[in-house]
Amino acid sequence: MADTRLDTAAYIARLRVLDKSVLPPDGGQGFNRLIFARSPYLLQHAENPVAWYEWGDAAFERARDGNLPILLSIGYATCHWCHVMAHESFEDEQVAALLNSHFVCIKVDREERPDIDDFYMTVSQVLTGSGGWPLNVFMTPDKRPFMAVTYLPRQGHAGRSGLMELLPNIAALWHQRPDLIEKNCRGIMDAMGNLSPQDTTNTSLNLQELAYISFNQLSSIYDPLHGGFGTAPKFPMAINLSWLIRQGTAENHRALEMALHTLKKIRGGGIWDQVGGGVHRYAVDREWLVPHFEKMLYDQAMVGLAALEANQATGDGAYLHMAENIFGFVARELTSPEGGFYAALDADSEGVEGKCYVWDKGEIEECLGEDAPLFCRFYGVTDGGNFEGRTILNTPLGLEEFCIREGLEPTEAGRRLEHGRELVLAQRERRIGPFRDEKVITAWNGLMIAALARGGAVSGNAAFLDAAGRAASFLRERLRRRDGRLLRSFLGDAADVPGFLEDYAFLAFGLLELFEATLDTAWLERALQLADQMLEIFLDPDSGRFLKTGRDAEPMPLAATQEHDGVMPSPFSLTAQIFIRLARAAARPDLLDHARRLLESRADDVQRQPSIHLGSLYAMTLLEEEPFEAHFSGQRHHPAMQGLLHGLKARYCLNLALSFEATDSAPTLTICALGTCYPAVRNASELEPILERAAPRFKPSITLG
């Protein structure tokens, strides 16, 4: 399709190709130092009148030499409120004059430097009980924070200070009351020190009891009407959904119903892009109707995986179609020509949040003609709209329910609606679209590779496997140093920031899923290489603990974080899961030992708040409970082998441990599960009755279609 992202994208492209060899180190009259940055987020601020620095020695030396406090501002390229604060304040000459006179100002892209973001976001949570972006931290030249705020308007209102009031007060305090600044710094650092990893006191956990507690905690915040957790804003929280599906396959049918109901409501809501596919970052309301219109790669991967797991657990093809809808969007809009996956789409286009995604009824009528009334009834398009006078498309009823209500024949109605959707999408693609952040982030690509590989295995669609394999090969070729060290991100060229634990763990996850989807042991070997590098780079030999940042990277002031699962898995919990699965796939018992020690170090946290440590709880279950062993033997490309593999992967096999031995013999699959080892099978028809006993599907009352 023709790319119509003309405004921000064209601006960033112009700055990227600018001949910077003629510019002075501070950017000169037209720019600041961010003109030399690679990050799209930093380039968005390169023409601010604020004298921004990138994070680095030059900024801290300037602050020390001038005895100046530092304003550290952290955000990312597709962040709506980052844009708002930039337009209101950082592009304003008066604000810039205050900042340039009294502060050293540093900009950080949180997606390039998650270590910096993680530490100072924890500061914000310790100080205020909350966080978000843009994150603005005031700190000393030795990187110790004394204040943190998120979005602030230029001018104060309703009793709240704006930047124009706050900045002179902080500058005066810095020079007149350094004792108060120091007191704040010490208090914050002491509080952060309390979050530093402590020796575990309890390594023996009752996993069944913790699963019961976690389920009750999730149930207490579950929305039985609209699905999801809490009221508003609502995030998909795919990790919760995946854990509930796992509990459902362990015969907690209520857990499975909660996950399926949530997926159904997300798929029908405005949080889902009903025309173009994929899921927005979160909904601002309880009903999932009004999204925050960003689209993040990691959400596509995580929700896609949850939908695939729902399909595996129930056999309901609508959940597979949900995942395929995501994959279609990613292929069309988030895939680079070289095969890597882009980071995100912005919420804004033409300076307005969501403008690309909303519709007037007249626009639909003009686009679709006689089919417009059907389309409008199905997608909730009205004269008055549901969002600022326009309509966010949503499907309160699935196709079958809608056709029953309308007295329509489903096949013909479905054909007309799909044709209408294609025409509306074509019309939308003529609009100026949201900015696309074309960074390729290793960790997020690892999650997407995992989702596509699982999707290919479940559906049998080779295109998904090809896309996953291309991305994995791209990362191997373009995001490794000569010494084999993974790098964090790529935009035109690889950044020099070394990969973090999440980059290694998430990519290993993707490679392991590729192995299980193809039985190609090259993917398994590469995953094992990453595991060995993780032991070398991230395992602290003194404490025996894993670190989020490599031992060869820049340290933060303290190793203090509030580490738990969120919209993405904790890198610690996923590392443990990957070690366990690799140990069983490749006969590496040493990895089981490392996984056990890693999980023991998380035991106190899991005991205190199990529902926000579901990844670790799941890993502990993987470690302690009997695996579902599936051993393939024979010729990998033989049609019978592919049939066996597809038959197995189409089911949800709790605690699957898959291994493969290449031989010249006819393909066989041997399964040991639930205390029974079954005779080897040679085709999918022989496999099916074993799976009916060992991995039965559940028939819930909730369907997606």
Secondary structure, 3 states (H helix, E strand, C coil): CCCCCCCHHHHHHHHHHCCHHHCCCCCCCCCCHHHHCCCHHHHCCCCCCCCCEECCHHHHHHHHHHCCCEEEEEECCCCHHHHHHHHHHHCCHHHHHHHHHHCEEEEEECCCCHHHHHHHHHHHHHHHCCCCCCEEEEECCCCCEEEEECCCCCCCECCECCHHHHHHHHHHHHHHCHHHHHHHHHHHHHHHHCCCCCCCCCCCCCHHHHHHHHHHHHHHHECCCCCCECCCCECCCHHHHHHHHHHHHCCCHHHHHHHHHHHHHHHHCCCECCCCCCECCEECCCCCCCEECCEEHHHHHHHHHHHHHHHHHHCCHHHHHHHHHHHHHHHHHCECCCCCECCEECCEECCEECHHHEECHHHHHHHHHHHHHHHHHHHCCCCCCCECCEEECCCCCCHHHHHHHHCCCHHHHHHHHHHHHHHHHHHHCCCCCCCEECCEEHHHHHHHHHHHHHHHHHHCCHHHHHHHHHHHHHHHHHCECCCCCEECEECCCECCCECCHHHHHHHHHHHHHHHHHHCCHHHHHHHHHHHHHHHHHHECCCCCCECCCCCCCCCCCCCCCCCCCCCCCCHHHHHHHHHHHHHHHHCCHHHHHHHHHHHHHCHHHHHHCHHHCHHHHHHHHHHHCCCEEEEEEECCCCHHHHHHHHHHHCCCCCCEEEEEEECCCCCEEEEEECCEECCCECCHHHHHHHHHHHCCCCCCCCCCC
